[in-house]
């Protein structure tokens, strides 16, 4: 019995050690913020996604989608300036946003004026997840969300060099719900 426990502890230690090394050699800082928005159009839609990491780096994607598939996808990576980082942290740490508690709502099979936005902010040991399917669902929270959405629009409208980095799976759209717009 003691020998079995010893083997179990050795295997567990090796697994934890390997996982720790993978995190270090990967070089990726912890995720601070994820923003995702789909702007629907009549023939195609645009999907914007941005991942911001604790080391001030970011990974951004812009995709033109039609018929549920990418027609074009561009990847951008870089570092936020100190001014952008400080502005973002000021917005994220604001009590209005920090205390925002949006319960996931029922999503009907068909909707009008679909404009989904997903926001995930790391808060200590968990993420604060906010999901809005349309402008109407965001309206009660406009005061708390407006600074963050304006910051994001400002950052993504700047000219950035295209990266050869692969798409990040965290930016993939969730296809588990069928939502149609008319």
Phi and psi in degrees as a GROMACS rama.xvg file:
@    title "Ramachandran Plot"
@    xaxis  label "Phi"
@    yaxis  label "Psi"
@TYPE xy
-64.0567  -40.6808  UNK-2
-62.369  -40.8351  UNK-3
-61.6933  -42.4422  UNK-4
-64.8599  -40.733  UNK-5
-61.9718  -44.4694  UNK-6
-63.0197  -43.4655  UNK-7
-59.6918  -44.6985  UNK-8
-66.1672  -38.279  UNK-9
-64.555  -45.8419  UNK-10
-63.3751  -42.338  UNK-11
-63.1562  -43.5475  UNK-12
-62.8057  -41.5488  UNK-13
-65.1264  -40.0965  UNK-14
-64.0267  -47.3987  UNK-15
-63.5062  -38.993  UNK-16
-64.0886  -44.0866  UNK-17
-64.1222  -40.8705  UNK-18
-63.8748  -40.4672  UNK-19
-63.3764  -40.379  UNK-20
-66.2104  -38.221  UNK-21
-62.0599  -38.1141  UNK-22
-67.3804  -39.1508  UNK-23
-71.7301  -45.9925  UNK-24
-72.2544  -25.5495  UNK-25
-63.0056  -37.5584  UNK-26
77.8974  5.50437  UNK-27
-88.0006  126.894  UNK-28
-73.3511  159.372  UNK-29
-60.2941  144.622  UNK-30
-70.9947  130.715  UNK-31
-100.078  -39.4729  UNK-32
-152.062  141.265  UNK-33
-129.047  129.219  UNK-34
-124.869  135.918  UNK-35
-141.989  134.281  UNK-36
-142.713  137.817  UNK-37
-115.504  122.867  UNK-38
-105.636  102.603  UNK-39
-73.8334  149.627  UNK-40
-132.803  179.807  UNK-41
-75.6359  -37.0749  UNK-42
-107.749  -24.8524  UNK-43
-153.788  169.876  UNK-44
-128.594  160.151  UNK-45
-111.922  134.213  UNK-46
-116.426  124.572  UNK-47
-112.818  137.648  UNK-48
-142.68  139.972  UNK-49
-140.495  129.732  UNK-50
-111.178  127.884  UNK-51
-117.278  131.313  UNK-52
-109.117  160.722  UNK-53
-59.6388  -23.7322  UNK-54
-87.8099  15.6575  UNK-55
77.5848  1.92161  UNK-56
-82.8002  160.911  UNK-57
-141.582  158.176  UNK-58
-130.099  121.189  UNK-59
-125.067  146.09  UNK-60
-133.684  142.775  UNK-61
-131.476  121.238  UNK-62
-124.103  139.896  UNK-63
-101.213  121.874  UNK-64
-120.046  143.173  UNK-65
-147.127  139.855  UNK-66
53.646  36.5025  UNK-67
76.6697  8.04048  UNK-68
-130.152  155.722  UNK-69
-69.8652  130.477  UNK-70
-93.5423  -31.1901  UNK-71
-156.641  140.247  UNK-72
-142.084  127.86  UNK-73
-119.017  141.57  UNK-74
-113.328  138.349  UNK-75
-131.699  136.656  UNK-76
-136.769  151.944  UNK-77
175.859  -161.529  UNK-78
-123.854  139.777  UNK-79
-74.2111  142.89  UNK-80
-66.4029  162.313  UNK-81
-58.8284  -38.7309  UNK-82
-63.7096  -44.8814  UNK-83
-65.2236  -42.5253  UNK-84
-62.9094  -46.2547  UNK-85
-64.5928  -40.1009  UNK-86
-63.7087  -44.2893  UNK-87
-61.3093  -48.0243  UNK-88
-62.6994  -36.968  UNK-89
-61.0527  -40.3691  UNK-90
-68.2559  -47.0504  UNK-91
-66.7628  -30.8685  UNK-92
-90.3494  -2.06765  UNK-93
-62.6261  134.287  UNK-94
-57.0668  -35.3113  UNK-95
-59.3072  -45.5387  UNK-96
-76.448  -42.456  UNK-97
-58.5922  -38.8928  UNK-98
-91.7632  1.53009  UNK-99
-66.3222  125.123  UNK-100
-126.095  99.376  UNK-101
-103.999  118.393  UNK-102
-80.0018  138.02  UNK-103
-60.3789  132.567  UNK-104
-99.7262  171.707  UNK-105
-73.9167  131.755  UNK-106
-109.46  112.412  UNK-107
-68.2225  162.831  UNK-108
-66.1094  -31.2746  UNK-109
-126.455  143.606  UNK-110
-142.114  155.68  UNK-111
-103.818  151.352  UNK-112
56.6474  44.7099  UNK-113
-67.2018  133.617  UNK-114
-155.796  73.0238  UNK-115
-72.2308  137.183  UNK-116
-134.072  131.366  UNK-117
-121.474  133.968  UNK-118
-130.427  129.011  UNK-119
-129.598  122.651  UNK-120
-119.985  128.202  UNK-121
-71.2708  126.198  UNK-122
-124.211  105.035  UNK-123
51.9215  -103.725  UNK-124
-103.657  3.47926  UNK-125
-144.208  176.828  UNK-126
-108.149  141.058  UNK-127
-91.1817  112.759  UNK-128
-107.678  126.811  UNK-129
-125.154  126.349  UNK-130
-130.71  130.647  UNK-131
-129.767  130.105  UNK-132
-89.6061  -22.335  UNK-133
-155.096  173.601  UNK-134
-62.1033  -34.8996  UNK-135
-63.7273  -37.6934  UNK-136
-71.0384  -22.5831  UNK-137
-85.8196  -24.6826  UNK-138
-50.5487  -45.3872  UNK-139
-62.7654  -16.8714  UNK-140
-112.604  12.3714  UNK-141
-52.3665  -44.3652  UNK-142
-60.0096  -39.7899  UNK-143
-79.1498  -33.5685  UNK-144
-88.2254  -27.3214  UNK-145
-54.4409  -46.5197  UNK-146
-59.4463  -41.5631  UNK-147
-67.4694  -44.5702  UNK-148
-67.0543  -34.9854  UNK-149
-67.9355  -40.8995  UNK-150
-59.1531  -47.7414  UNK-151
-63.2142  -43.7802  UNK-152
-61.6378  -39.8259  UNK-153
-64.198  -46.2876  UNK-154
-67.0166  -44.1983  UNK-155
-75.7553  -14.8454  UNK-156
-83.8172  -9.45682  UNK-157
-75.2576  153.442  UNK-158
-72.5222  125.805  UNK-159
-129.276  148.083  UNK-160
-75.595  137.565  UNK-161
-70.0536  138.651  UNK-162
-103.446  155.96  UNK-163
-91.1799  4.28293  UNK-164
-63.0288  151.148  UNK-165
-74.8976  162.455  UNK-166
-63.2343  147.473  UNK-167
-96.5334  132.465  UNK-168
-61.9645  -22.7712  UNK-169
-70.6276  -15.6683  UNK-170
-93.6165  -2.6032  UNK-171
-68.4437  140.329  UNK-172
-74.2283  145.746  UNK-173
-81.1958  118.845  UNK-174
-103.377  17.711  UNK-175
-76.9426  -13.9838  UNK-176
-121.213  130.043  UNK-177
-86.1337  112.861  UNK-178
-122.477  124.897  UNK-179
-117.665  141.487  UNK-180
-112.491  142.22  UNK-181
